[in-house]
Amino acid sequence: MIRKSYRVLQTITTVDGTLYEGDMVHFQSEENNGDWRVKDTMGKIWYVKKQQVTDTPVRLSRKEKSND
């Protein structure tokens, strides 16, 4: 099974913790209500909207290019 990785676009805060902008998550499944079930690098399960993550290569790189 191939894991699809995504990068979080905006910080998501809940009563259970915080998923920070730029964190990597791995897609698990899509829920009936349209939310995505993803797992962070520590193994915690999060439910996010599809619009809150990206898989574009620039956003997935660990270090984005700085403006020269």
C-alpha positions in Angstrom: 0.0 0.0 0.0 1.3 3.4 -1.0 1.0 6.2 1.6 -0.1 9.5 0.2 1.6 12.4 2.1 0.2 15.9 2.5 1.4 19.1 4.1 -1.0 21.1 6.4 -1.8 24.6 5.0 -3.0 26.3 8.1 -2.7 25.6 11.9 -5.6 23.5 13.2 -6.4 23.7 16.9 -8.8 21.4 18.7 -9.4 20.4 22.4 -7.2 17.4 21.6 -4.2 19.4 20.4 -2.7 21.4 17.6 -1.7 20.4 14.1 0.7 23.1 12.9 1.0 24.7 9.5 3.7 22.8 7.5 3.3 19.5 9.4 3.3 16.3 7.3 0.3 14.0 7.5 -0.6 10.7 5.8 -4.0 10.1 4.3 -5.9 7.2 5.9 -9.5 7.4 4.5 -12.3 9.7 3.5 -15.2 9.9 6.0 -18.9 9.9 5.0 -19.2 13.6 5.7 -16.3 14.4 3.4 -13.6 15.0 6.0 -10.3 13.2 5.6 -8.9 11.0 8.3 -5.1 11.6 8.4 -2.3 10.5 10.7 0.5 12.8 11.7 4.1 11.8 12.2 3.5 11.0 15.9 0.6 8.6 14.9 -2.2 10.8 16.1 -5.4 10.7 14.0 -6.9 14.0 12.8 -10.0 14.8 10.8 -9.4 17.6 8.4 -11.1 19.2 5.4 -9.5 18.5 2.0 -8.9 22.2 1.6 -6.6 22.3 4.7 -3.9 20.2 3.1 -1.9 20.2 -0.1 0.2 17.7 -2.0 1.9 20.1 -4.4 5.6 19.5 -4.6 6.6 23.0 -3.6 4.6 22.8 -0.4 5.8 19.3 0.4 9.5 20.3 0.3 11.0 20.7 3.7 12.4 24.1 2.9 10.6 26.5 0.6 12.8 28.7 -1.6 13.4 32.1 -0.1 13.0 35.3 -2.1 16.4 36.6 -3.2 
